[in-house]
Amino acid sequence: MALFKKRTAGKPGEWYYCLQHKKVEEGPDCPAKDRFGPYASRQEAERAMETAAERNLDWETDPRWHDNPPNRPPT
């Protein structure tokens, strides 16, 4: 018996952003490696790339996520 079942069809109302096709899709049509989601709405999925950029910026500028103290140059 498999530990995880492979889902071939999405649940109604699940939205994804496909990185390969650069479009919003209802249900997981493309492989997981090529998509962001699931999102609760089409509008959230449409903003997937903006949301990712915002989160990346937050991470890059958050001093708690960096190993170097603020006044010490990187090694």
Distance bins in CASP14 RR format, pairs under 12 A and 6 or more apart:
PFRMAT RR
TARGET T0000
AUTHOR 0000-0000-0000
RMODE 2
METHOD distances of the structure
MODEL  1
4 32 0 0 0 0 0 1 0 0 0 0 0
6 28 0 0 0 0 0 1 0 0 0 0 0
6 31 0 0 0 0 0 1 0 0 0 0 0
6 32 0 0 0 0 0 1 0 0 0 0 0
7 14 0 0 0 0 1 0 0 0 0 0 0
7 27 0 0 0 0 1 0 0 0 0 0 0
7 28 1 0 0 1 0 0 0 0 0 0 0
7 29 0 0 0 0 0 1 0 0 0 0 0
7 31 0 0 0 0 0 1 0 0 0 0 0
7 32 0 0 0 0 1 0 0 0 0 0 0
7 38 0 0 0 0 0 1 0 0 0 0 0
8 27 0 0 0 0 0 1 0 0 0 0 0
8 28 0 0 0 0 1 0 0 0 0 0 0
8 29 0 0 0 0 1 0 0 0 0 0 0
8 30 0 0 0 0 0 1 0 0 0 0 0
8 31 0 0 0 0 0 1 0 0 0 0 0
9 25 0 0 0 0 0 1 0 0 0 0 0
9 26 0 0 0 0 0 1 0 0 0 0 0
9 27 1 0 0 1 0 0 0 0 0 0 0
9 28 1 0 0 1 0 0 0 0 0 0 0
9 29 0 0 0 0 1 0 0 0 0 0 0
10 16 0 0 0 0 1 0 0 0 0 0 0
10 25 0 0 0 0 1 0 0 0 0 0 0
10 26 1 0 0 1 0 0 0 0 0 0 0
10 27 1 1 0 0 0 0 0 0 0 0 0
10 28 1 0 1 0 0 0 0 0 0 0 0
10 29 0 0 0 0 1 0 0 0 0 0 0
10 30 0 0 0 0 0 1 0 0 0 0 0
10 32 0 0 0 0 0 1 0 0 0 0 0
10 35 0 0 0 0 0 1 0 0 0 0 0
10 37 0 0 0 0 0 1 0 0 0 0 0
10 38 0 0 0 0 1 0 0 0 0 0 0
11 26 0 0 0 0 1 0 0 0 0 0 0
11 27 1 0 0 1 0 0 0 0 0 0 0
11 28 0 0 0 0 1 0 0 0 0 0 0
11 38 1 0 0 1 0 0 0 0 0 0 0
11 40 0 0 0 0 0 1 0 0 0 0 0
12 26 1 0 0 1 0 0 0 0 0 0 0
12 27 0 0 0 0 1 0 0 0 0 0 0
12 38 0 0 0 0 0 1 0 0 0 0 0
12 40 0 0 0 0 0 1 0 0 0 0 0
13 24 0 0 0 0 0 1 0 0 0 0 0
13 25 0 0 0 0 0 1 0 0 0 0 0
13 26 1 0 0 1 0 0 0 0 0 0 0
13 27 1 0 0 1 0 0 0 0 0 0 0
13 28 0 0 0 0 0 1 0 0 0 0 0
13 37 0 0 0 0 0 1 0 0 0 0 0
13 38 0 0 0 0 1 0 0 0 0 0 0
13 39 0 0 0 0 1 0 0 0 0 0 0
13 40 1 0 0 1 0 0 0 0 0 0 0
13 41 0 0 0 0 1 0 0 0 0 0 0
13 42 0 0 0 0 1 0 0 0 0 0 0
13 44 0 0 0 0 0 1 0 0 0 0 0
13 45 0 0 0 0 0 1 0 0 0 0 0
14 24 0 0 0 0 0 1 0 0 0 0 0
14 25 0 0 0 0 1 0 0 0 0 0 0
14 26 1 0 0 1 0 0 0 0 0 0 0
14 27 1 0 1 0 0 0 0 0 0 0 0
14 28 1 0 0 1 0 0 0 0 0 0 0
14 29 0 0 0 0 0 1 0 0 0 0 0
14 35 0 0 0 0 0 1 0 0 0 0 0
14 36 0 0 0 0 0 1 0 0 0 0 0
14 37 1 0 0 1 0 0 0 0 0 0 0
14 38 1 0 1 0 0 0 0 0 0 0 0
14 39 1 0 0 1 0 0 0 0 0 0 0
14 40 0 0 0 0 1 0 0 0 0 0 0
14 41 0 0 0 0 0 1 0 0 0 0 0
14 42 0 0 0 0 0 1 0 0 0 0 0
14 44 0 0 0 0 0 1 0 0 0 0 0
14 45 0 0 0 0 1 0 0 0 0 0 0
15 23 0 0 0 0 0 1 0 0 0 0 0
15 24 1 0 0 1 0 0 0 0 0 0 0
15 25 1 0 0 1 0 0 0 0 0 0 0
15 26 1 0 1 0 0 0 0 0 0 0 0
15 27 1 0 0 1 0 0 0 0 0 0 0
15 28 0 0 0 0 1 0 0 0 0 0 0
15 29 0 0 0 0 0 1 0 0 0 0 0
15 35 0 0 0 0 0 1 0 0 0 0 0
15 36 0 0 0 0 1 0 0 0 0 0 0
15 37 1 0 0 1 0 0 0 0 0 0 0
15 38 1 0 0 1 0 0 0 0 0 0 0
15 39 1 0 1 0 0 0 0 0 0 0 0
15 40 1 0 0 1 0 0 0 0 0 0 0
15 41 1 0 0 1 0 0 0 0 0 0 0
15 42 1 0 1 0 0 0 0 0 0 0 0
15 43 0 0 0 0 1 0 0 0 0 0 0
15 44 1 0 0 1 0 0 0 0 0 0 0
15 45 1 1 0 0 0 0 0 0 0 0 0
15 46 0 0 0 0 1 0 0 0 0 0 0
15 47 0 0 0 0 0 1 0 0 0 0 0
15 48 0 0 0 0 1 0 0 0 0 0 0
16 23 0 0 0 0 1 0 0 0 0 0 0
16 24 1 0 0 1 0 0 0 0 0 0 0
16 25 1 0 1 0 0 0 0 0 0 0 0
16 26 1 0 0 1 0 0 0 0 0 0 0
16 27 1 0 1 0 0 0 0 0 0 0 0
16 28 1 0 1 0 0 0 0 0 0 0 0
16 29 1 0 0 1 0 0 0 0 0 0 0
16 30 1 0 0 1 0 0 0 0 0 0 0
16 31 0 0 0 0 0 1 0 0 0 0 0
16 32 0 0 0 0 1 0 0 0 0 0 0
16 34 0 0 0 0 1 0 0 0 0 0 0
16 35 1 0 1 0 0 0 0 0 0 0 0
16 36 1 0 0 1 0 0 0 0 0 0 0
16 37 1 0 1 0 0 0 0 0 0 0 0
16 38 1 0 0 1 0 0 0 0 0 0 0
16 39 1 0 0 1 0 0 0 0 0 0 0
16 40 0 0 0 0 0 1 0 0 0 0 0
16 41 0 0 0 0 0 1 0 0 0 0 0
16 42 0 0 0 0 0 1 0 0 0 0 0
16 44 0 0 0 0 0 1 0 0 0 0 0
16 45 1 0 0 1 0 0 0 0 0 0 0
16 46 0 0 0 0 0 1 0 0 0 0 0
16 48 0 0 0 0 1 0 0 0 0 0 0
17 23 1 0 0 1 0 0 0 0 0 0 0
17 24 1 0 1 0 0 0 0 0 0 0 0
17 25 1 0 0 1 0 0 0 0 0 0 0
17 26 0 0 0 0 0 1 0 0 0 0 0
17 27 0 0 0 0 0 1 0 0 0 0 0
17 28 0 0 0 0 0 1 0 0 0 0 0
17 29 0 0 0 0 0 1 0 0 0 0 0
17 30 0 0 0 0 1 0 0 0 0 0 0
17 34 0 0 0 0 1 0 0 0 0 0 0
17 35 1 0 0 1 0 0 0 0 0 0 0
17 36 1 0 1 0 0 0 0 0 0 0 0
17 37 1 0 0 1 0 0 0 0 0 0 0
17 38 0 0 0 0 1 0 0 0 0 0 0
17 39 1 0 0 1 0 0 0 0 0 0 0
17 41 0 0 0 0 0 1 0 0 0 0 0
17 42 0 0 0 0 0 1 0 0 0 0 0
17 43 0 0 0 0 0 1 0 0 0 0 0
17 44 0 0 0 0 1 0 0 0 0 0 0
17 45 1 0 1 0 0 0 0 0 0 0 0
17 46 1 0 0 1 0 0 0 0 0 0 0
17 47 0 0 0 0 1 0 0 0 0 0 0
17 48 1 1 0 0 0 0 0 0 0 0 0
17 49 1 0 0 1 0 0 0 0 0 0 0
17 50 0 0 0 0 0 1 0 0 0 0 0
17 51 0 0 0 0 1 0 0 0 0 0 0
17 52 0 0 0 0 1 0 0 0 0 0 0
18 24 1 0 0 1 0 0 0 0 0 0 0
18 25 1 0 1 0 0 0 0 0 0 0 0
18 26 0 0 0 0 0 1 0 0 0 0 0
18 27 0 0 0 0 0 1 0 0 0 0 0
18 28 0 0 0 0 1 0 0 0 0 0 0
18 29 1 0 0 1 0 0 0 0 0 0 0
18 30 1 0 1 0 0 0 0 0 0 0 0
18 31 0 0 0 0 1 0 0 0 0 0 0
18 32 0 0 0 0 0 1 0 0 0 0 0
18 33 0 0 0 0 0 1 0 0 0 0 0
18 34 1 0 1 0 0 0 0 0 0 0 0
18 35 1 0 1 0 0 0 0 0 0 0 0
18 36 0 0 0 0 1 0 0 0 0 0 0
18 37 0 0 0 0 1 0 0 0 0 0 0
18 45 0 0 0 0 1 0 0 0 0 0 0
18 46 0 0 0 0 0 1 0 0 0 0 0
18 48 0 0 0 0 1 0 0 0 0 0 0
18 49 0 0 0 0 0 1 0 0 0 0 0
19 25 0 0 0 0 0 1 0 0 0 0 0
19 30 0 0 0 0 1 0 0 0 0 0 0
19 31 0 0 0 0 0 1 0 0 0 0 0
19 32 0 0 0 0 0 1 0 0 0 0 0
19 33 0 0 0 0 1 0 0 0 0 0 0
19 34 1 0 1 0 0 0 0 0 0 0 0
19 35 1 0 0 1 0 0 0 0 0 0 0
19 36 1 0 0 1 0 0 0 0 0 0 0
19 37 0 0 0 0 0 1 0 0 0 0 0
19 45 0 0 0 0 0 1 0 0 0 0 0
19 48 0 0 0 0 1 0 0 0 0 0 0
19 49 0 0 0 0 1 0 0 0 0 0 0
19 52 0 0 0 0 1 0 0 0 0 0 0
20 29 0 0 0 0 0 1 0 0 0 0 0
20 30 1 0 1 0 0 0 0 0 0 0 0
20 31 0 0 0 0 1 0 0 0 0 0 0
20 32 0 0 0 0 0 1 0 0 0 0 0
20 33 0 0 0 0 1 0 0 0 0 0 0
20 34 1 0 1 0 0 0 0 0 0 0 0
20 35 1 0 0 1 0 0 0 0 0 0 0
20 36 0 0 0 0 0 1 0 0 0 0 0
21 29 0 0 0 0 1 0 0 0 0 0 0
21 30 1 0 0 1 0 0 0 0 0 0 0
21 31 0 0 0 0 0 1 0 0 0 0 0
21 34 0 0 0 0 1 0 0 0 0 0 0
21 35 0 0 0 0 1 0 0 0 0 0 0
22 30 0 0 0 0 0 1 0 0 0 0 0
22 34 0 0 0 0 0 1 0 0 0 0 0
22 35 0 0 0 0 0 1 0 0 0 0 0
22 36 0 0 0 0 0 1 0 0 0 0 0
22 45 0 0 0 0 0 1 0 0 0 0 0
22 46 0 0 0 0 0 1 0 0 0 0 0
22 48 0 0 0 0 0 1 0 0 0 0 0
22 49 0 0 0 0 1 0 0 0 0 0 0
23 29 0 0 0 0 1 0 0 0 0 0 0
23 30 0 0 0 0 1 0 0 0 0 0 0
23 34 0 0 0 0 0 1 0 0 0 0 0
23 35 0 0 0 0 0 1 0 0 0 0 0
23 36 0 0 0 0 0 1 0 0 0 0 0
23 42 0 0 0 0 0 1 0 0 0 0 0
23 45 0 0 0 0 1 0 0 0 0 0 0
23 46 0 0 0 0 1 0 0 0 0 0 0
23 48 0 0 0 0 0 1 0 0 0 0 0
23 49 0 0 0 0 0 1 0 0 0 0 0
24 30 0 0 0 0 0 1 0 0 0 0 0
24 35 0 0 0 0 1 0 0 0 0 0 0
24 36 0 0 0 0 1 0 0 0 0 0 0
24 37 0 0 0 0 0 1 0 0 0 0 0
24 38 0 0 0 0 0 1 0 0 0 0 0
24 39 0 0 0 0 1 0 0 0 0 0 0
24 41 0 0 0 0 0 1 0 0 0 0 0
24 42 1 0 1 0 0 0 0 0 0 0 0
24 43 0 0 0 0 1 0 0 0 0 0 0
24 44 0 0 0 0 1 0 0 0 0 0 0
24 45 1 0 1 0 0 0 0 0 0 0 0
24 46 1 0 1 0 0 0 0 0 0 0 0
24 47 0 0 0 0 1 0 0 0 0 0 0
24 48 1 0 0 1 0 0 0 0 0 0 0
24 49 0 0 0 0 0 1 0 0 0 0 0
25 31 0 0 0 0 0 1 0 0 0 0 0
25 34 0 0 0 0 0 1 0 0 0 0 0
25 35 1 0 0 1 0 0 0 0 0 0 0
25 36 0 0 0 0 0 1 0 0 0 0 0
25 37 0 0 0 0 1 0 0 0 0 0 0
25 38 0 0 0 0 0 1 0 0 0 0 0
25 39 0 0 0 0 0 1 0 0 0 0 0
25 42 0 0 0 0 1 0 0 0 0 0 0
25 45 1 0 0 1 0 0 0 0 0 0 0
25 46 0 0 0 0 0 1 0 0 0 0 0
25 48 0 0 0 0 0 1 0 0 0 0 0
26 35 0 0 0 0 0 1 0 0 0 0 0
26 37 0 0 0 0 0 1 0 0 0 0 0
26 38 0 0 0 0 1 0 0 0 0 0 0
26 39 0 0 0 0 0 1 0 0 0 0 0
26 40 0 0 0 0 0 1 0 0 0 0 0
26 41 0 0 0 0 0 1 0 0 0 0 0
26 42 1 0 0 1 0 0 0 0 0 0 0
26 45 0 0 0 0 1 0 0 0 0 0 0
27 35 0 0 0 0 1 0 0 0 0 0 0
27 37 0 0 0 0 1 0 0 0 0 0 0
27 38 1 0 0 1 0 0 0 0 0 0 0
27 39 0 0 0 0 0 1 0 0 0 0 0
27 42 0 0 0 0 0 1 0 0 0 0 0
27 45 0 0 0 0 1 0 0 0 0 0 0
28 34 0 0 0 0 1 0 0 0 0 0 0
28 35 1 0 0 1 0 0 0 0 0 0 0
28 36 0 0 0 0 0 1 0 0 0 0 0
28 37 0 0 0 0 1 0 0 0 0 0 0
28 38 1 0 0 1 0 0 0 0 0 0 0
28 39 0 0 0 0 0 1 0 0 0 0 0
28 45 0 0 0 0 0 1 0 0 0 0 0
29 35 0 0 0 0 1 0 0 0 0 0 0
30 36 0 0 0 0 0 1 0 0 0 0 0
30 37 0 0 0 0 0 1 0 0 0 0 0
32 38 0 0 0 0 0 1 0 0 0 0 0
35 45 0 0 0 0 1 0 0 0 0 0 0
35 48 0 0 0 0 1 0 0 0 0 0 0
35 49 0 0 0 0 0 1 0 0 0 0 0
35 52 0 0 0 0 0 1 0 0 0 0 0
36 44 0 0 0 0 1 0 0 0 0 0 0
36 45 1 0 0 1 0 0 0 0 0 0 0
36 46 0 0 0 0 0 1 0 0 0 0 0
36 47 0 0 0 0 0 1 0 0 0 0 0
36 48 1 0 1 0 0 0 0 0 0 0 0
36 49 0 0 0 0 1 0 0 0 0 0 0
36 50 0 0 0 0 0 1 0 0 0 0 0
36 51 0 0 0 0 1 0 0 0 0 0 0
36 52 1 0 0 1 0 0 0 0 0 0 0
36 53 0 0 0 0 0 1 0 0 0 0 0
36 55 0 0 0 0 0 1 0 0 0 0 0
37 44 0 0 0 0 1 0 0 0 0 0 0
37 45 1 0 0 1 0 0 0 0 0 0 0
37 46 0 0 0 0 0 1 0 0 0 0 0
37 47 0 0 0 0 0 1 0 0 0 0 0
37 48 1 0 0 1 0 0 0 0 0 0 0
37 49 0 0 0 0 0 1 0 0 0 0 0
37 51 0 0 0 0 0 1 0 0 0 0 0
37 52 0 0 0 0 0 1 0 0 0 0 0
38 44 0 0 0 0 1 0 0 0 0 0 0
38 45 0 0 0 0 1 0 0 0 0 0 0
38 48 0 0 0 0 0 1 0 0 0 0 0
39 45 1 0 1 0 0 0 0 0 0 0 0
39 46 0 0 0 0 1 0 0 0 0 0 0
39 47 0 0 0 0 1 0 0 0 0 0 0
39 48 1 0 0 1 0 0 0 0 0 0 0
39 51 0 0 0 0 1 0 0 0 0 0 0
40 47 0 0 0 0 0 1 0 0 0 0 0
41 47 0 0 0 0 1 0 0 0 0 0 0
41 48 0 0 0 0 0 1 0 0 0 0 0
42 48 0 0 0 0 0 1 0 0 0 0 0
43 50 0 0 0 0 0 1 0 0 0 0 0
43 51 0 0 0 0 0 1 0 0 0 0 0
44 50 0 0 0 0 0 1 0 0 0 0 0
44 51 1 0 0 1 0 0 0 0 0 0 0
45 51 0 0 0 0 1 0 0 0 0 0 0
45 52 0 0 0 0 0 1 0 0 0 0 0
47 53 0 0 0 0 1 0 0 0 0 0 0
47 54 0 0 0 0 1 0 0 0 0 0 0
47 55 0 0 0 0 0 1 0 0 0 0 0
48 54 0 0 0 0 0 1 0 0 0 0 0
48 55 0 0 0 0 0 1 0 0 0 0 0
49 55 0 0 0 0 0 1 0 0 0 0 0
49 56 0 0 0 0 0 1 0 0 0 0 0
50 56 0 0 0 0 0 1 0 0 0 0 0
50 57 0 0 0 0 0 1 0 0 0 0 0
51 57 0 0 0 0 0 1 0 0 0 0 0
51 58 0 0 0 0 0 1 0 0 0 0 0
52 58 0 0 0 0 0 1 0 0 0 0 0
52 59 0 0 0 0 0 1 0 0 0 0 0
53 59 0 0 0 0 0 1 0 0 0 0 0
53 60 0 0 0 0 0 1 0 0 0 0 0
54 60 0 0 0 0 0 1 0 0 0 0 0
54 61 0 0 0 0 0 1 0 0 0 0 0
55 61 0 0 0 0 0 1 0 0 0 0 0
55 62 0 0 0 0 0 1 0 0 0 0 0
55 65 0 0 0 0 0 1 0 0 0 0 0
56 62 0 0 0 0 0 1 0 0 0 0 0
56 65 0 0 0 0 0 1 0 0 0 0 0
57 65 0 0 0 0 0 1 0 0 0 0 0
58 64 0 0 0 0 0 1 0 0 0 0 0
58 65 0 0 0 0 1 0 0 0 0 0 0
59 65 1 0 1 0 0 0 0 0 0 0 0
59 66 0 0 0 0 1 0 0 0 0 0 0
60 66 0 0 0 0 1 0 0 0 0 0 0
61 70 0 0 0 0 0 1 0 0 0 0 0
62 70 0 0 0 0 0 1 0 0 0 0 0
63 69 0 0 0 0 1 0 0 0 0 0 0
63 70 1 0 0 1 0 0 0 0 0 0 0
63 71 0 0 0 0 0 1 0 0 0 0 0
63 72 0 0 0 0 0 1 0 0 0 0 0
64 70 0 0 0 0 0 1 0 0 0 0 0
66 72 0 0 0 0 0 1 0 0 0 0 0
66 74 0 0 0 0 1 0 0 0 0 0 0
67 74 0 0 0 0 1 0 0 0 0 0 0
67 75 0 0 0 0 1 0 0 0 0 0 0
68 74 1 0 1 0 0 0 0 0 0 0 0
68 75 1 0 0 1 0 0 0 0 0 0 0
69 75 0 0 0 0 0 1 0 0 0 0 0
END
